[in-house]
Amino acid sequence: LMLNMSDEAQQYGIKIATEELSKRLSMPVFLISAKYGKGYMNAYMEISQQLKESKNSVQLDSNKIKENISVREIDTILNGTVVMPSQMAQNFTAQVDKILLHPVWGLPLFFLGMFLVFWAVWNIGLPSVDLLEIGVEWAQSSIVEPLLQPFPQILQDFLINGLWAGVTTVASFVPLIIVFFIIMAVLEDSGYLSRSAYLMDAFMARLGLDGRSFVLHIMGFGCNVPALMGTRVMRSRALRLLTMLIIPFGLCSARLQVFVFIIAAVFPNGKGAIVLFSLYILSFLVAIITAALFQGVYKNEEPFVLEIPPYRFPTWKQVLLRSWGEVREFLV
C-alpha cells in the first residue's frame, strides 16, 4: 500500500505510523511523494522481494470486500495509526484565496493574470522566434546549401525552398508555443486555473453553463480537441452539448502563431500584447453570445459542485514534461 502526498501530510501536521498500519492491514505500507519522487525505491524493493517469494496469484472478490468492510472497521484500523493535528492552522492556500477569490477583486485579478500570460508570450516568445529564425538562416546558408551544391538545381529547390522552408517555418514558432504552454502548465498545476471555475460560475450559470465550461474554454487555448474530450465529465447532456458548442471559439495554439505573425506585421511593438489579449477576449465574447442564443435549446439542470485543491508549487520537471508533451502534439 503506497500512500501518496506524504509531503503535504507532513505540512499539515498529519502523522502516519506506517509500521503499525502495516501490521493491522497485514501488508507493507509506504509513504511516497509522486511530486518529488520520494519513497519509490523502498516500495520498489519490497515489491521485487514479494514477487520473488510469492508463487501463487491472489484473487480478490471485490463484492465480498465491499460487504465486509464497514466504516467502523476503517476507523478501528486508522485509530492510533493516523494522527490528525488538534487544530488545522490557517495555511497558505486560505491566505491567498482571501485575495484571489475575493468577491470584488477576484475576477479583475484573474483577467489581469491572463493579460500577463499573453504579455509574456509576446515579449518573451516573439524575441525567441526572431533568434531562432536567425539561427535557421545561418544554418541554411552555411550548412544546408553547401551540402546540396552537387545535386541538380531542381532537387535543391525542392529540398531548400520546399522541405527545409516548410519545416523551419513551423519550427520557428516553437519558442512561442513553449512559453505559452509553460505558463499554462504552471497555472494548471498550481491550482489557480481550477479556481477560475469558481469565479466565473455565477456568470456562466446565466448562460446555461457552469464554471467547468469556462475552464474547458481556457483549456481550449492549448488545443480544442482535448477540451472537447474533457466535457465527458459532465453528466448533463445539455450542459455537455452547449459547452462543446462554445469551445471551438477558443483560439488554440495553432491560431496563436498566425495571430502573432499578423500582429507583428501590422501593429507597433508596444501594442502587440494588448491586441493579442483583445483577440482572445473577443473570442470569449463570441462564445458568450453563442451560449446565450442556444441556452433555450440546451437547458442545464445539473448542480455545480467543485472541490478546490490547495495551491501547489509545481516542480520544473513537471512543468517541462507537460509543456514538452503539448509541444510534441503541436508538431506531430
Stockholm file with secondary structure:
# STOCKHOLM 1.0

chainA/1-332         LMLNMSDEAQQYGIKIATEELSKRLSMPVFLISAKYGKGYMNAYMEISQQLKESKNSVQLDSNKIKENISVREIDTILNGTVVMPSQMAQNFTAQVDKILLHPVWGLPLFFLGMFLVFWAVWNIGLPSVDLLEIGVEWAQSSIVEPLLQPFPQILQDFLINGLWAGVTTVASFVPLIIVFFIIMAVLEDSGYLSRSAYLMDAFMARLGLDGRSFVLHIMGFGCNVPALMGTRVMRSRALRLLTMLIIPFGLCSARLQVFVFIIAAVFPNGKGAIVLFSLYILSFLVAIITAALFQGVYKNEEPFVLEIPPYRFPTWKQVLLRSWGEVREFLV
#=GR chainA/1-332 SS CEECCHHHHHHTTCEECHHHHHHHHTSCCEECBTTTTBSHHHHHHHHHHHHHHCCSCCCCCHHHHHHHCCHHHHHHHHTTTEECCSSCCCCHHHHHHHHHTCTTTHHHHHHHHHHHHHHHIIIIIHHHHHHHHHHHHHHIIIIIHHHHTTSCHHHHHIIIIIIIHHHHHHHTTHHHHHHHHHHHHHHHHHTHHHHHHHHHHHHHHTTTCCHHHHHHHHHTTTCHHHHHHGGGGCCCHHHHHHHHHHGGGSCCHHHHHHHHHHHHHHSCGGGHHHHHHHHHHHHHHHHHHHHHHHTTTSCCCCCCCCCCCCCCCCCHHHHHHHHHHHHHHHHC
#=GC SS_cons         CEECCHHHHHHTTCEECHHHHHHHHTSCCEECBTTTTBSHHHHHHHHHHHHHHCCSCCCCCHHHHHHHCCHHHHHHHHTTTEECCSSCCCCHHHHHHHHHTCTTTHHHHHHHHHHHHHHHIIIIIHHHHHHHHHHHHHHIIIIIHHHHTTSCHHHHHIIIIIIIHHHHHHHTTHHHHHHHHHHHHHHHHHTHHHHHHHHHHHHHHTTTCCHHHHHHHHHTTTCHHHHHHGGGGCCCHHHHHHHHHHGGGSCCHHHHHHHHHHHHHHSCGGGHHHHHHHHHHHHHHHHHHHHHHHTTTSCCCCCCCCCCCCCCCCCHHHHHHHHHHHHHHHHC
//
